[in-house]
Amino acid sequence: MRRTDPEGHGPVRYGPPLPDDGLPVLPESAAVLAAAAGRSESEPIGGGPALLEAACGYWARRGLPTEPERAVAGPGAPALLLALTFAIGGDVLVPRPCAAWWAPYARLLGRPVFHVPTPAECGGVPDPYALLETVRRVRAEGGDPRLLVLSVADDPTATVAPPETLHETLEAATGEGLHLVSDETWRDTVHSPHDTVLLSPAEMLPEQVTVVTDLAGAHLPPGWPAAVARFPAGEDGDGIHARVLDVLTALGARVAGPVALAAGYALTEPEPVTARVTAAVRLHARVAAAAHAAAVGAGALARPPQAGRHLYVDLAPLRAGLSSHGVGDAQDLEDFLAARLGMPAPGGHRFGDDLQALRVRLSTGPLLAGTEGERAECITSPAPLELPHVQRALIHLKSVFDDLRDDAQRWEPPR
């Protein structure tokens, strides 16, 4: 991840990648990929029949029945979102903060991007009243808002939007004629699936929502780029589907042949895949909870993580101590914490947040880093937080936050 412009901390051009899971590749998936290494033919643009059938089965098991002609596959979710942004046209609305890769593709196409504040209880979806006000203002200024991108299981905030909040936002969006793209990359990484209700916007509005899922969220390593998109039924959905295929064709954006076979295998969800996903989610939930406790115990602010492999932390209460280290904004904080923690700590400005706000996204994957054997042990251990290399990483994380708390108390002005 490259730094922003050091002179004045200018526009962010290089965002952080999707958080890695810090675990070895699932052997069964590796075997499928290796067996396909001799495959010479290329995967068709938009995905071949086997991959699309597997994607349709995946969605059907989640209450979203889908026909293959309403699905496409691409080499990662960014390629699909770029194609969707072009196909739908108009200005783009996103929550603040949002996934780092959403906005750059709209800007690449010359489309204005408007960030909308999120409600207090979650990230990933705009506050409905703020959304209505933003649409009104954009139109009053001559803009043409058409597309809203949102995420029920969110990167970067690691929250899951409650159904009632989501419903209010969708009502506001559809009332204004917006098409919705639901990024569901992290939907299979909910930490407490029995206690957390996750609804796809496509379940509520089946004819107005396109679903995009990057398989790097739960099913494939980030180095094997593959994603799938599900389009709504009806004439509008057919038109978007056709234009997306046009864009993917123009870009030559096809899934690599061996990766397509591995993606199809993962999407059919055989027992080895489901067992790994379940174990990995449980592991990252424990690590995220420990990281959250370390951060809030030192006085920082963070919503309890509910999904994914990350944690969004607001260090505004520790600003006095951070100022003594020359930290004045999110880019300074990113540089400072990355050096102190020895792991990436992308600032909130990379997710569309205010540069002056002292917020960062921390990932749980680096806290599992170790030898191949140590990483493999994480997935099988009944007490992964007690493994020596994980314990060392968490102790170091806690000590860094505790030092920041002590610095803040030392530099607080007398009352």
LOVEXLUM-517124 format. One line per 3 residues: their letters; for each residue x, y, z of C-alpha. Coordinates in Angstrom, 2 decimals, always signed. Layout:
# residues N
a = X Y Z | ...
END
This chain:
# residues 415
mrr = +0.00 +0.00 +0.00 | +1.61 +3.25 -1.15 | +1.47 +6.46 +0.83
tdp = -0.64 +9.41 -0.23 | +0.98 +12.58 -1.51 | +3.30 +13.66 +1.35
egh = +2.85 +17.32 +0.43 | -0.44 +18.29 +2.00 | -1.71 +14.70 +2.15
gpv = -3.45 +14.84 -1.20 | -5.87 +12.44 -2.89 | -5.54 +8.77 -2.10
ryg = -4.50 +6.81 -5.18 | -3.52 +3.51 -3.62 | -5.96 +1.85 -1.26
ppl = -5.45 -1.14 +1.01 | -6.31 -4.56 -0.39 | -8.98 -6.81 +1.07
pdd = -7.77 -8.09 +4.44 | -5.95 -11.42 +4.14 | -7.05 -14.23 +6.44
glp = -3.50 -15.04 +7.52 | -4.14 -18.78 +7.05 | -2.75 -21.45 +4.71
vlp = -4.69 -22.17 +1.52 | -7.30 -24.88 +1.97 | -5.62 -28.08 +0.65
esa = -8.71 -29.24 -1.24 | -8.97 -25.89 -3.05 | -5.26 -25.97 -3.83
avl = -5.68 -29.47 -5.28 | -8.46 -28.27 -7.61 | -6.34 -25.35 -8.80
aaa = -3.28 -27.56 -9.29 | -5.27 -30.14 -11.26 | -6.43 -27.33 -13.58
agr = -2.94 -25.91 -14.15 | -2.72 -27.69 -17.50 | -5.97 -26.19 -18.75
ses = -5.19 -24.21 -21.91 | -8.61 -22.88 -22.86 | -9.74 -19.58 -21.39
epi = -12.88 -19.03 -19.34 | -15.60 -17.18 -21.33 | -16.16 -13.51 -20.57
ggg = -18.76 -13.38 -17.80 | -17.99 -16.93 -16.67 | -18.60 -20.39 -18.07
pal = -21.71 -22.53 -17.44 | -20.20 -24.53 -14.58 | -19.08 -21.45 -12.66
lea = -22.40 -19.64 -13.15 | -24.40 -22.72 -12.12 | -22.31 -22.94 -8.96
acg = -22.93 -19.25 -8.26 | -26.69 -19.70 -8.73 | -26.68 -22.60 -6.27
ywa = -24.76 -20.47 -3.78 | -27.35 -17.69 -3.96 | -30.31 -20.10 -3.89
rrg = -29.07 -21.48 -0.56 | -29.24 -17.91 +0.76 | -32.80 -17.26 -0.32
lpt = -31.94 -15.59 -3.64 | -33.04 -17.93 -6.46 | -31.08 -17.06 -9.59
epe = -30.91 -18.22 -13.21 | -27.52 -18.39 -14.97 | -28.56 -15.71 -17.48
rav = -28.87 -13.31 -14.54 | -25.31 -13.87 -13.31 | -21.78 -12.99 -14.40
agp = -18.32 -13.73 -13.06 | -15.25 -11.54 -13.23 | -11.66 -11.35 -12.01
gap = -12.52 -9.75 -8.68 | -15.28 -7.44 -7.48 | -13.52 -4.23 -8.62
all = -13.85 -5.23 -12.28 | -17.55 -5.95 -11.77 | -18.18 -2.66 -9.96
lal = -16.36 -0.73 -12.69 | -18.60 -2.38 -15.29 | -21.73 -1.75 -13.22
tfa = -20.86 +1.91 -12.67 | -20.46 +2.37 -16.42 | -23.63 +0.40 -17.20
igg = -25.90 +2.28 -14.79 | -24.48 +5.75 -15.44 | -25.02 +8.93 -13.46
dvl = -23.55 +10.03 -10.15 | -22.64 +7.54 -7.43 | -23.62 +7.58 -3.77
vpr = -21.71 +5.62 -1.11 | -21.76 +5.55 +2.70 | -19.03 +7.26 +4.69
pca = -16.83 +5.36 +5.41 | -16.98 +2.68 +2.71 | -14.79 -0.01 +1.21
aww = -11.63 +1.58 -0.17 | -12.13 +0.19 -3.68 | -15.64 +1.54 -4.34
apy = -15.04 +5.20 -5.16 | -11.89 +5.04 -7.36 | -13.71 +3.19 -10.14
arl = -16.38 +5.84 -10.39 | -13.73 +8.56 -10.49 | -11.87 +6.62 -13.18
lgr = -15.01 +6.92 -15.31 | -15.35 +10.61 -14.50 | -18.42 +10.05 -12.32
pvf = -18.90 +12.22 -9.23 | -18.98 +10.29 -5.95 | -20.94 +11.59 -2.96
hvp = -20.33 +10.19 +0.52 | -23.38 +9.97 +2.81 | -23.09 +9.70 +6.62
tpa = -24.09 +6.39 +8.21 | -26.40 +5.91 +11.23 | -24.95 +5.59 +14.70
ecg = -25.64 +1.87 +15.04 | -23.75 +0.63 +11.99 | -21.70 +1.39 +8.92
gvp = -22.17 +0.17 +5.38 | -25.56 +1.78 +4.69 | -26.35 +5.50 +4.55
dpy = -28.60 +7.15 +7.09 | -31.94 +7.42 +5.24 | -32.50 +11.10 +6.05
all = -28.95 +12.02 +5.11 | -29.42 +10.07 +1.87 | -32.57 +12.01 +0.97
etv = -30.87 +15.31 +1.74 | -27.80 +14.38 -0.31 | -29.91 +13.37 -3.32
rrv = -31.89 +16.61 -3.06 | -28.74 +18.72 -2.87 | -27.01 +16.91 -5.74
rae = -30.03 +17.35 -8.00 | -30.40 +20.99 -7.03 | -26.80 +21.50 -8.15
ggd = -27.45 +19.85 -11.51 | -26.23 +16.36 -10.66 | -27.76 +13.05 -11.68
prl = -27.61 +10.53 -8.80 | -28.50 +7.03 -10.05 | -26.43 +4.46 -8.18
lvl = -26.13 +3.67 -4.48 | -23.47 +1.17 -3.37 | -23.91 -0.28 +0.11
sva = -22.82 -3.24 +2.21 | -24.88 -4.93 +4.92 | -21.80 -6.75 +6.29
ddp = -19.39 -3.89 +6.07 | -15.77 -3.21 +5.31 | -14.33 -1.16 +6.97
tat = -16.55 -0.90 +10.06 | -17.06 -4.68 +10.55 | -20.72 -4.04 +11.46
vap = -23.93 -5.67 +10.21 | -26.81 -3.32 +9.43 | -30.01 -4.18 +11.35
pet = -32.92 -5.11 +9.06 | -35.04 -2.16 +10.20 | -32.24 +0.31 +9.43
lhe = -31.64 -1.31 +6.06 | -35.36 -1.18 +5.25 | -35.55 +2.56 +5.93
tle = -32.52 +3.23 +3.75 | -33.89 +1.11 +0.91 | -37.23 +2.91 +1.08
aat = -35.44 +6.24 +0.77 | -33.26 +5.00 -2.10 | -36.07 +3.50 -4.15
geg = -38.26 +6.51 -3.57 | -35.56 +8.52 -5.33 | -35.24 +6.05 -8.20
lhl = -31.73 +4.83 -7.33 | -30.38 +1.47 -8.44 | -28.63 -0.37 -5.63
vsd = -25.47 -2.46 -5.74 | -25.12 -4.63 -2.64 | -21.52 -5.65 -1.92
etw = -21.95 -8.96 -0.10 | -18.28 -9.94 +0.02 | -18.40 -10.38 +3.81
rdt = -21.88 -11.88 +4.27 | -20.47 -15.34 +5.07 | -18.15 -14.00 +7.77
vhs = -20.73 -12.95 +10.39 | -19.19 -13.70 +13.78 | -22.38 -14.76 +15.58
phd = -24.77 -15.96 +12.85 | -27.32 -17.22 +15.38 | -27.49 -13.83 +17.11
tvl = -27.14 -11.52 +14.08 | -29.83 -11.12 +11.43 | -28.34 -10.40 +8.01
lsp = -30.73 -9.66 +5.16 | -29.64 -8.97 +1.62 | -31.20 -5.87 +0.04
aem = -32.05 -8.18 -2.87 | -34.43 -10.07 -0.57 | -36.30 -6.85 +0.15
lpe = -36.14 -5.35 -3.36 | -35.61 -8.20 -5.82 | -36.08 -6.02 -8.91
qvt = -33.85 -3.09 -7.96 | -30.69 -4.61 -6.48 | -27.58 -6.06 -8.07
vvt = -25.51 -8.24 -5.75 | -21.71 -8.43 -6.00 | -19.67 -10.97 -4.03
dla = -15.88 -11.17 -4.07 | -14.87 -14.71 -3.18 | -11.79 -13.39 -1.35
gah = -14.15 -12.52 +1.50 | -14.65 -16.09 +2.69 | -14.02 -18.69 +0.01
lpp = -10.76 -18.06 -1.88 | -7.35 -16.53 -1.14 | -7.08 -12.88 -2.28
gwp = -4.40 -13.93 -4.76 | -6.98 -15.96 -6.72 | -9.19 -13.13 -8.04
aav = -12.78 -14.15 -8.70 | -16.15 -12.54 -8.02 | -19.75 -13.05 -9.08
arf = -22.64 -10.67 -9.65 | -26.39 -11.35 -9.57 | -28.73 -9.11 -11.56
pag = -32.40 -8.41 -10.87 | -35.09 -9.89 -13.08 | -36.91 -7.67 -15.54
edg = -36.08 -5.41 -18.44 | -33.86 -3.06 -16.44 | -31.84 -5.95 -15.04
dgi = -31.46 -7.46 -18.51 | -30.15 -4.17 -19.85 | -27.62 -3.76 -17.04
har = -26.49 -7.37 -17.49 | -25.90 -6.85 -21.22 | -23.96 -3.60 -20.73
vld = -21.83 -5.17 -17.99 | -20.87 -7.98 -20.36 | -19.97 -5.34 -22.98
vlt = -17.61 -3.65 -20.55 | -16.03 -6.91 -19.37 | -15.51 -7.87 -23.02
alg = -13.87 -4.54 -23.83 | -11.55 -4.94 -20.84 | -10.82 -8.61 -21.51
arv = -11.84 -9.11 -17.86 | -12.22 -12.86 -17.57 | -11.56 -15.20 -14.64
agp = -8.37 -17.20 -15.14 | -9.22 -20.78 -16.15 | -7.73 -22.61 -13.15
val = -9.13 -20.00 -10.76 | -12.58 -20.43 -12.31 | -12.52 -24.13 -11.46
aag = -11.41 -23.39 -7.90 | -14.12 -20.73 -7.60 | -16.77 -23.14 -8.88
yal = -15.61 -25.74 -6.37 | -15.78 -23.23 -3.51 | -19.24 -21.98 -4.52
tep = -20.70 -25.49 -4.43 | -19.70 -25.44 -0.75 | -18.51 -29.00 -0.19
epv = -17.78 -30.02 +3.39 | -14.06 -29.04 +3.38 | -14.97 -25.52 +2.25
tar = -17.81 -25.00 +4.72 | -15.70 -26.40 +7.57 | -12.84 -24.04 +6.73
vta = -15.12 -21.03 +6.43 | -16.76 -21.81 +9.78 | -13.42 -22.34 +11.51
avr = -11.86 -19.21 +9.98 | -14.83 -17.03 +10.96 | -14.71 -18.34 +14.52
lha = -10.97 -17.69 +14.71 | -11.14 -14.15 +13.35 | -14.10 -13.34 +15.60
rva = -12.01 -14.24 +18.65 | -9.02 -12.23 +17.46 | -11.20 -9.25 +16.54
aaa = -12.87 -9.31 +19.96 | -9.45 -9.31 +21.65 | -8.25 -6.42 +19.47
haa = -11.46 -4.51 +20.20 | -10.97 -5.01 +23.94 | -7.40 -3.70 +23.68
avg = -8.50 -0.60 +21.79 | -11.49 +0.40 +23.92 | -9.61 -0.52 +27.10
aga = -7.10 +2.18 +26.21 | -9.84 +4.75 +25.64 | -10.31 +4.50 +21.88
lar = -13.75 +4.17 +20.30 | -14.86 +1.23 +18.15 | -18.10 -0.55 +17.43
ppq = -17.91 -4.23 +18.42 | -16.89 -6.16 +15.29 | -19.68 -8.35 +13.91
agr = -18.28 -9.58 +10.58 | -15.15 -9.80 +8.51 | -11.50 -9.69 +9.45
hly = -11.09 -6.11 +10.58 | -11.85 -3.49 +13.20 | -12.47 +0.24 +12.70
vdl = -10.99 +2.32 +15.50 | -11.44 +6.01 +16.33 | -8.51 +7.36 +18.32
apl = -9.92 +10.86 +18.78 | -9.99 +10.45 +22.61 | -6.21 +9.88 +22.46
rag = -5.50 +12.89 +20.24 | -3.52 +14.78 +22.89 | -0.96 +12.00 +23.19
lss = -0.83 +11.38 +19.46 | -0.18 +15.07 +18.86 | +3.00 +14.77 +20.90
hgv = +4.21 +12.29 +18.27 | +3.38 +14.64 +15.41 | +0.13 +12.86 +14.50
gda = -2.40 +15.40 +13.27 | -4.52 +13.54 +10.74 | -5.40 +10.09 +9.45
qdl = -2.35 +9.82 +7.17 | -0.04 +10.66 +10.07 | -1.88 +8.11 +12.19
edf = -1.55 +5.46 +9.48 | +2.21 +5.99 +9.28 | +2.65 +6.11 +13.06
laa = +0.56 +3.05 +13.91 | +1.90 +0.95 +11.03 | +5.42 +1.55 +12.33
rlg = +4.47 +0.92 +15.98 | +2.37 -2.17 +15.31 | +4.49 -3.63 +12.53
mpa = +1.38 -4.23 +10.40 | -0.76 -2.21 +7.98 | -3.05 +0.32 +9.65
pgg = -4.75 +2.19 +6.79 | -6.22 +5.51 +7.83 | -9.90 +6.31 +7.55
hrf = -9.24 +8.71 +4.67 | -8.63 +5.68 +2.46 | -12.25 +4.69 +3.09
gdd = -13.70 +8.11 +2.30 | -13.63 +9.30 +5.91 | -12.54 +12.76 +6.99
lqa = -8.76 +13.17 +6.74 | -8.74 +15.09 +10.04 | -10.50 +12.26 +11.90
lrv = -8.08 +9.91 +13.68 | -9.54 +6.63 +12.46 | -7.88 +3.46 +11.21
rls = -8.86 +0.00 +10.04 | -6.94 -2.80 +11.73 | -7.01 -6.31 +10.29
tgp = -6.91 -9.55 +12.23 | -4.92 -11.52 +9.64 | -1.53 -9.99 +10.51
lla = -2.08 -10.95 +14.17 | -2.00 -14.60 +13.08 | +1.18 -14.22 +11.04
gte = +3.87 -16.81 +11.66 | +5.38 -19.85 +10.05 | +3.26 -22.09 +7.83
ger = +2.89 -24.51 +10.71 | +1.94 -21.80 +13.19 | -0.74 -20.44 +10.87
aec = -2.13 -23.91 +10.27 | -2.25 -24.49 +14.03 | -4.47 -21.41 +14.43
its = -7.29 -23.05 +12.52 | -7.25 -26.28 +14.56 | -6.43 -25.03 +18.05
pap = -9.30 -24.95 +20.59 | -7.59 -21.94 +22.20 | -5.94 -19.98 +19.36
lel = -5.44 -16.83 +21.43 | -3.15 -18.82 +23.73 | -0.82 -19.91 +20.92
phv = +2.54 -18.22 +21.57 | +2.79 -16.26 +18.32 | -0.82 -15.03 +18.53
qra = -0.44 -14.18 +22.20 | +2.71 -12.16 +21.46 | +0.94 -10.24 +18.72
lih = -2.04 -9.38 +20.92 | +0.18 -8.37 +23.85 | +2.10 -6.06 +21.52
lks = -1.13 -4.58 +20.18 | -2.39 -3.95 +23.71 | +0.90 -2.39 +24.80
vfd = +0.84 +0.04 +21.87 | -2.69 +1.17 +22.74 | -1.88 +1.37 +26.44
dlr = +1.13 +3.57 +25.65 | -1.13 +5.87 +23.64 | -3.55 +6.07 +26.57
dda = -0.69 +6.95 +28.93 | +0.61 +9.57 +26.49 | -2.86 +11.09 +26.21
qrw = -3.22 +11.31 +30.00 | +0.23 +12.88 +30.28 | -0.54 +15.58 +27.72
epp = -4.11 +16.37 +28.76 | -4.39 +19.99 +29.87 | -5.16 +20.48 +33.59
r = -8.82 +21.02 +34.39
END
